[in-house]
Amino acid sequence: MKYRKEKDFFSMFNEKTGQYLRSGIICNGKDTGKDPFMASFPELLDIGIMGHCAHGKSGLCIKAGVECYQNGLNSNAPNMALEDFETIAEQCKGNTYQFALGGCGDPDQHESFENILEICRKYDIVPNFTTSGLGMNDEIADLCKKYCGAVAVSWYRSEYTLAAINTLLNHEVKTNIHYVLSKDTVSEAVDRMENDGFPHGVNAIVFLLHKPVGLGRREKDISIDDSDFKKLVALIANKKYPYRIGFDSCTVPGLLNLSNSFDVDSLDTCEGARWSAYISADMKMMPCSFDNQKQKWAVDLRKNTIKEAWYSSEFESFRNCFRCACPNCDKRDACMGGCPIVPEVVLCNREERTKAV
């Protein structure tokens, strides 16, 4: 169990089970129940070790009905250098619980993938990653079992999707499914949740909201009025499943608006620049990977440390979007206005809503 004591709260992370606990703000030795706003250093870093996608030119994600927000179809950038990755890990030792390995392609296809996992453990950081599963094999699954906390397979609706899931499960790797929710896929999600349509043995199904970033098109965005999305939320709120169910933080406004059945303490709104950050393959640090195209809030790590980036004016500007959002809404503490990068995907039509700028 890892433990971090901050100025007015503490957090704990079990590297074996993935369980995470954060206290409320502590005053006079008592937990006030009020959530702290941010950590003094990112507890989780999303690291884009992939600068390009080996499958990008084939349009793998488009064929699977998933529109890559990293624009993998068009990127030819180099992958992150091993030396750069170790520089990041060295700065994070004792401060960061987990690395989510990602970027513009499957992290398990990085030319130094095993070395990257070894570096994570060298600096006592738990690595996780998401893959299309196309290149998954027994050798990679062995590495995952040895080093990783969990592996997520993107739901690409193909034989290799199921093959990758089975390979990971056969190697006793904690395996999740990442399912992107768009106008085109939400009805399928409802059908699979109603009819036991996901592979048995997985740890969790995690639903990710489609974003109009990179290859993502706006016409695929889900609205708060989408009947299938409402049905999906109702199903998950009221039915038990043989695996855990999760949503990305981008979906939280919709969950709050559509159901009273969720425990608010189990929902975390956007953690960007508050608890987590993204680092691109070319060493730019930004509050969230969805800023990877415009890089409005990016800080160059070749000129700054991670801590300097965390306390930079760029990151503080991003945090101010949350501080100022929706001051008259009774749910603002749980939602904070939703995504500042693509506010059009915020699942809220309340009159109290004010868009972040």
URRA-V78651 format. One record per pair of residues at least 24 apart in sequence whose C-alpha atoms are under 6 Angstrom apart, sorted by sequence separation. I is the first residue (numbers start at 1). GAP is how many residues later the second one is. D is the distance in whole Angstrom. If there is no record, write none. Layout:
I GAP D
I GAP D
//
This chain:
52 24 5
150 24 5
151 24 5
152 24 4
153 24 5
154 24 5
155 24 5
237 24 6
328 24 6
52 25 5
106 25 5
150 25 6
152 25 5
153 25 6
51 26 5
134 26 5
176 26 6
326 26 6
51 27 5
98 27 5
141 27 6
175 27 5
176 27 5
180 27 6
181 27 6
326 27 5
51 28 4
97 28 6
98 28 5
99 28 5
100 28 5
101 28 5
133 28 6
136 28 6
145 28 5
175 28 6
176 28 5
177 28 5
178 28 5
179 28 5
180 28 5
181 28 5
182 28 5
326 28 5
50 29 5
98 29 6
100 29 5
176 29 6
178 29 6
179 29 6
180 29 6
181 29 5
325 29 6
49 30 6
93 30 5
180 30 6
49 31 5
133 31 5
72 32 5
70 34 5
321 35 5
183 37 5
182 38 5
182 39 6
183 39 5
204 39 5
206 39 6
182 40 6
203 40 5
204 40 4
205 40 5
206 40 4
207 40 5
208 40 5
187 41 6
204 41 6
206 41 5
190 42 5
273 42 6
53 51 5
44 52 6
52 52 5
53 52 4
43 53 4
44 53 6
46 53 6
49 53 6
50 53 5
51 53 5
52 53 6
43 54 5
44 54 5
45 54 5
46 54 5
47 54 5
48 54 5
49 54 6
50 54 5
44 55 6
46 55 6
47 55 6
48 55 4
50 55 6
269 66 5
253 82 6
64 92 5
254 93 5
253 94 5
224 123 5
71 143 4
69 144 5
70 144 5
71 144 5
69 145 4
69 146 6
68 147 5
69 147 6
67 148 5
67 149 5
80 201 4
79 202 6
51 230 5
45 231 6
47 231 6
48 231 6
43 232 6
44 232 5
45 232 5
46 232 5
47 232 5
48 232 5
49 232 5
42 233 5
43 233 6
45 233 6
48 233 5
42 234 5
38 236 4
39 236 6
38 237 6
//
